[in-house]
Amino acid sequence: MRKIMCVAGARPNFMKVGPIMHALRATPGLQSVLVHTGQHYDLAMSEVFFDELRIHRPDRSLNVGSGSHAVQTAQVMLAIEPVIAEVRPDVVVVVGDVNSTLAAALVAAKLGVSLAHVEAGLRSFDRTMPEEINRVLTDQIATLLFTTERGAQANLAREGIAVERVRFVGNVMIDSLRACLSRAVPARKTLAAAGRAAVVEAPEGFALLTLHRPSNVDDPKTLGDLLETIRLVSEMLPVVFPMHPRTAQRIANAGLDAVFAGSRIVRLEPVGYLAMLGLMRDARLVFTDSGGVQEETTGLGVPCLTLRDNTERPITIEEGTNELVGRDRELILVKTRDVLATGGKTGRVPELWDGRSAERIAAHLAESPS
């Protein structure tokens, strides 16, 4: 039996780890161990996902909590080292690009344990993004690199990573999306529970907004300008805004709550995966700065306007429904009018985004000698 340790810690990780854990348990010759670092530790941002994605509870929980990037990375390293030493896995699997990903990768590499990175090779080419640093460093020390799109291979080759270490497997986020779509909570139900059922009755439909990137929310002026743009969008159609706790705190600290007064922006508490999936599916268009949401909207065929100047998911633009608009107010308003007038950008589901990526990952882990 080959022992595979999967490490997750933040909300985006759970949708990726869920199908991998299911596939590992269904593959003969593999034994799985799930470690939850606790990088996201409140119920809405973490625990609810285990129930909704039908993942068994973690075998180990590290409970590291919040902190600066340095503190959080260091805390995960300190907490996970004795766990890896005790469990002695054959392979440590890390997913995505959060601090837990890099921390677990560094410890595994230093302990001489084979490391597999899921979502390898994605690049925004923006080194001011902490996630970009995490991606690049994790890929450099990984033994096996699983990619979601063929373009990632070229990125890895430019960085000197041998092709023999790379496997194109598709996108595990889409595995979760396809597996859970029939159980998605309708937007009507989510909004009714918040006392805002009338939003879904708007003849023009509604837009969905997610916002959490430091480049968008940490500077009060930038955040204020962006919220004012969204307020103008809401004059065309209601905007549903499930608010990340960090974003909510930044809005409060900057005194920007007044932007919502009299607008058609509907503030919600953070929602679970099934509710978010329903909101995305039922939305007329989506505004986001999240990489995962760019992928999910492409998988759903819903127009997406990404509030960034770059993306590490270029395939969502090249083949999917995504467009980059940055924080350009006029461009955002023009694109919104276009969606309302024409339906917006259409696309197709990329290669191997077929709901079976985790099966391919498990098969490679079962056969790999490393």
C-alpha positions in Angstrom: 0.0 0.0 0.0 1.3 3.5 -0.9 0.4 6.1 1.7 -0.7 9.4 0.2 -1.0 12.5 2.5 -3.2 15.3 1.2 -2.8 18.7 2.7 -5.5 21.4 2.6 -6.0 24.6 4.6 -8.1 27.3 2.9 -11.5 27.4 1.3 -10.3 27.0 -2.3 -8.4 23.9 -1.3 -11.4 21.9 -0.2 -13.0 21.8 -3.7 -9.8 20.4 -5.0 -9.0 18.0 -2.3 -12.5 16.6 -2.1 -12.5 14.7 -5.4 -8.9 13.7 -4.9 -9.7 12.0 -1.6 -12.6 10.2 -3.1 -10.4 9.0 -6.0 -7.6 7.9 -3.7 -10.0 5.8 -1.6 -11.4 4.1 -4.8 -8.0 3.2 -6.1 -6.5 -0.2 -5.1 -3.1 0.0 -3.6 -3.5 3.5 -2.1 -4.0 4.6 1.5 -5.0 8.2 2.1 -4.4 10.6 5.0 -6.0 14.1 5.1 -4.4 16.9 7.0 -6.3 20.2 7.5 -3.9 23.0 8.5 -6.7 25.3 9.7 -5.5 28.3 7.6 -9.3 29.0 7.3 -10.8 28.0 10.6 -14.3 29.4 10.9 -17.4 27.4 10.0 -18.4 29.3 6.9 -14.9 29.3 5.4 -13.9 25.8 6.2 -15.8 23.1 8.1 -19.1 23.4 6.1 -17.2 22.2 3.0 -16.5 18.8 4.5 -20.2 18.2 4.8 -21.1 19.7 1.4 -18.4 17.9 -0.5 -18.9 14.7 1.4 -15.3 14.5 2.5 -14.5 12.5 5.6 -13.3 14.6 8.6 -9.5 15.3 8.5 -7.2 12.6 10.0 -5.1 15.5 11.5 -6.1 19.1 12.2 -3.3 21.6 12.8 -5.5 24.6 13.8 -2.8 27.2 12.8 -5.3 30.1 12.4 -4.6 33.5 10.9 -1.5 35.7 10.8 0.8 37.4 8.3 2.1 35.5 5.4 5.3 34.8 7.2 3.7 33.8 10.5 1.1 31.6 8.9 3.6 29.8 6.6 6.0 29.3 9.6 3.2 28.0 11.9 2.1 25.4 9.3 5.7 24.3 8.8 6.2 23.9 12.6 2.9 22.0 13.0 3.1 19.7 10.0 6.7 18.5 10.3 6.1 16.1 13.2 2.9 14.9 11.5 4.8 14.0 8.3 7.6 12.4 10.3 5.1 10.3 12.2 2.8 9.3 9.3 5.7 8.7 6.9 3.8 9.1 3.7 5.2 7.9 0.4 3.8 11.1 -1.3 2.6 14.4 0.1 0.0 16.0 -2.2 -0.5 19.8 -2.0 -3.1 21.8 -4.0 -3.4 25.3 -5.3 -1.3 28.3 -4.1 -2.1 29.3 -0.5 0.4 29.6 2.3 -0.4 26.0 3.5 0.6 24.7 0.1 4.1 26.2 0.2 4.6 25.4 3.9 3.7 21.7 3.5 5.8 21.5 0.3 8.9 22.9 2.0 8.7 20.5 4.9 8.1 17.5 2.7 11.0 18.4 0.5 13.4 18.9 3.4 12.3 15.5 4.9 13.0 13.8 1.6 9.3 12.9 1.0 8.1 12.9 -2.7 5.9 15.9 -3.3 3.0 16.2 -5.8 1.5 19.6 -6.7 -2.0 19.8 -8.1 -2.6 22.9 -10.3 1.1 23.2 -11.2 2.4 25.6 -13.8 -0.3 28.3 -13.5 1.3 31.8 -13.7 0.1 35.4 -13.5 3.6 36.6 -14.0 2.9 39.1 -11.2 5.4 38.6 -8.4 3.6 41.1 -6.2 0.9 38.4 -5.6 1.8 36.2 -2.7 0.1 33.3 -4.5 2.5 33.6 -7.4 5.5 33.2 -5.1 3.8 30.1 -3.5 3.1 28.6 -7.0 6.6 29.2 -8.4 8.4 27.8 -5.3 6.2 24.8 -4.9 6.6 23.8 -8.5 10.4 24.0 -8.2 10.6 21.5 -5.4 7.7 19.2 -6.5 8.5 15.7 -7.7 5.3 15.3 -9.7 3.4 18.2 -11.2 -0.2 17.9 -12.2 -1.5 20.6 -14.6 -5.0 21.8 -15.4 -4.2 23.2 -18.9 -1.6 22.5 -21.6 -0.2 26.0 -21.4 1.1 25.3 -17.9 3.6 22.9 -19.5 5.3 25.8 -21.3 5.5 27.8 -18.1 7.2 24.9 -16.3 9.6 24.3 -19.2 10.8 27.9 -19.1 11.6 27.5 -15.4 13.7 24.4 -16.1 11.3 21.7 -14.9 11.8 18.4 -16.8 8.8 17.3 -18.8 9.1 13.8 -17.2 7.8 15.3 -13.9 4.7 16.8 -15.5 1.3 15.2 -16.0 -1.6 16.9 -17.8 -4.7 15.7 -15.9 -7.4 18.5 -16.2 -9.1 20.5 -13.5 -10.2 19.0 -10.1 -12.3 22.1 -9.4 -14.5 21.1 -12.3 -14.7 17.6 -10.8 -16.3 19.1 -7.7 -18.5 21.4 -9.8 -19.9 18.5 -11.9 -20.3 16.2 -8.9 -22.2 18.8 -6.8 -24.2 20.8 -9.4 -27.4 18.7 -9.0 -27.3 19.6 -5.2 -26.5 23.3 -5.7 -28.8 25.6 -3.7 -30.9 27.7 -5.9 -30.2 31.4 -5.7 -33.8 32.0 -4.8 -33.5 29.9 -1.7 -30.2 31.6 -0.6 -31.6 35.0 -1.1 -34.9 34.2 0.6 -33.0 33.0 3.7 -31.4 36.4 3.8 -34.7 38.2 3.4 -33.9 39.4 -0.1 -36.0 37.0 -2.3 -37.2 39.9 -4.5 -33.7 40.2 -6.0 -34.2 37.1 -8.2 -37.5 38.6 -9.4 -35.7 41.4 -11.2 -36.4 41.0 -14.9 -32.8 41.8 -15.8 -31.5 39.1 -13.5 -28.7 39.6 -11.0 -24.9 39.8 -10.9 -22.7 38.0 -8.4 -19.6 39.7 -6.9 -16.7 38.1 -5.0 -13.9 40.3 -3.8 -10.9 39.5 -1.6 -7.5 40.1 -3.3 -5.2 42.4 -1.3 -4.6 44.5 -4.4 -8.4 45.3 -4.5 -9.3 45.5 -0.8 -6.3 46.6 1.2 -6.0 50.2 0.0 -9.1 52.2 1.1 -9.1 54.4 -2.0 -8.9 51.5 -4.4 -11.6 49.6 -2.5 -13.8 52.7 -2.4 -13.5 53.4 -6.1 -14.2 49.7 -6.9 -17.3 49.7 -4.6 -18.6 52.9 -6.3 -18.2 51.2 -9.7 -20.2 48.2 -8.4 -22.9 50.6 -7.1 -23.2 52.0 -10.6 -23.4 48.5 -11.9 -26.3 47.9 -9.5 -28.3 50.6 -11.1 -28.4 48.3 -14.2 -29.1 45.0 -12.2 -28.9 43.9 -8.6 -25.5 42.7 -7.4 -25.3 39.9 -4.8 -22.2 40.2 -2.7 -21.3 37.3 -0.3 -18.6 39.0 1.6 -15.3 37.5 2.6 -14.6 38.2 6.3 -11.4 40.0 5.5 -13.1 42.2 2.9 -15.9 43.0 5.3 -13.3 44.1 7.9 -11.6 46.3 5.3 -14.8 48.0 4.3 -15.7 48.7 7.9 -12.2 50.0 8.7 -12.3 52.3 5.8 -15.8 53.6 6.6 -17.2 52.5 3.3 -20.5 51.0 4.4 -22.3 54.1 3.2 -21.7 53.0 -0.4 -24.4 50.3 0.1 -27.1 52.7 1.4 -29.9 53.0 -1.2 -28.1 50.8 -3.7 -29.1 47.4 -5.2 -26.0 45.7 -3.8 -27.1 42.8 -1.6 -24.6 42.0 1.1 -24.5 38.4 2.3 -22.5 36.6 4.9 -20.1 34.1 3.5 -21.9 31.2 1.9 -21.1 27.5 1.6 -20.0 25.8 -1.6 -23.4 24.6 -2.7 -25.0 28.0 -2.2 -22.2 29.7 -4.1 -22.5 27.2 -6.9 -26.2 28.0 -7.1 -25.5 31.8 -7.1 -23.0 31.4 -9.9 -25.2 29.1 -12.0 -28.2 31.4 -11.7 -26.4 34.7 -12.1 -26.6 36.8 -15.3 -22.9 37.6 -14.9 -20.2 37.3 -12.3 -17.6 39.9 -11.1 -14.6 38.3 -9.3 -10.9 38.5 -8.4 -10.8 34.8 -7.6 -9.0 32.3 -9.8 -11.3 29.5 -8.9 -14.4 31.5 -9.8 -12.9 32.2 -13.2 -12.7 28.5 -13.7 -16.1 27.7 -12.3 -17.9 30.3 -14.4 -16.2 28.9 -17.5 -17.3 25.4 -16.5 -20.9 26.7 -16.1 -20.9 28.9 -19.2 -21.6 32.1 -17.2 -20.0 35.4 -18.3 -17.3 36.5 -15.9 -15.6 39.9 -15.6 -12.4 39.5 -13.7 -11.4 42.6 -11.6 -7.7 42.1 -12.1 -5.1 43.1 -14.7 -3.8 39.6 -15.1 -4.8 36.0 -14.5 -3.0 32.7 -13.9 -5.9 31.0 -15.6 -5.5 32.3 -19.2 -7.5 29.4 -20.6 -10.6 30.9 -19.1 -10.1 33.8 -21.4 -8.7 31.9 -24.5 -11.5 29.3 -24.4 -13.9 30.2 -21.7 -16.3 33.0 -20.7 -13.9 35.1 -18.8 -12.7 38.7 -19.6 -10.2 40.9 -17.8 -11.5 44.3 -16.9 -9.2 45.4 -14.0 -10.6 48.3 -12.1 -11.5 50.3 -15.2 -14.9 51.8 -14.4 -15.9 52.6 -17.9 -14.8 49.2 -19.2 -16.7 47.5 -16.5 -19.9 49.4 -17.2 -19.5 48.8 -21.0 -19.0 45.1 -20.5 -22.0 45.0 -18.1 -24.2 46.7 -20.7 -23.0 44.2 -23.3 -24.0 41.2 -21.2 -27.4 42.7 -20.7 -27.8 43.4 -24.4 -26.2 40.4 -26.0 -25.6 37.8 -23.3 -21.9 38.5 -23.1 -19.0 36.3 -24.0 -19.5 32.7 -24.8 -16.9 29.9 -24.7 -16.4 26.2 -24.3 -15.3 23.9 -21.6 -11.5 23.3 -21.9 -9.8 20.0 -22.6 -10.0 17.4 -19.8 -12.3 19.6 -17.7 -14.6 16.5 -17.7 -15.1 15.6 -14.0 -12.4 12.8 -14.0 -9.2 14.7 -13.2 -9.0 13.3 -9.7 -9.2 9.8 -11.1 -6.2 10.5 -13.4 -4.3 11.9 -10.5 -4.9 8.8 -8.4 -3.9 6.6 -11.3 -0.6 8.4 -11.6 0.1 8.3 -7.9 -0.6 4.5 -7.9 1.8 3.8 -10.7 4.5 6.4 -10.0 7.8 5.0 -8.6 8.7 8.4 -7.1 
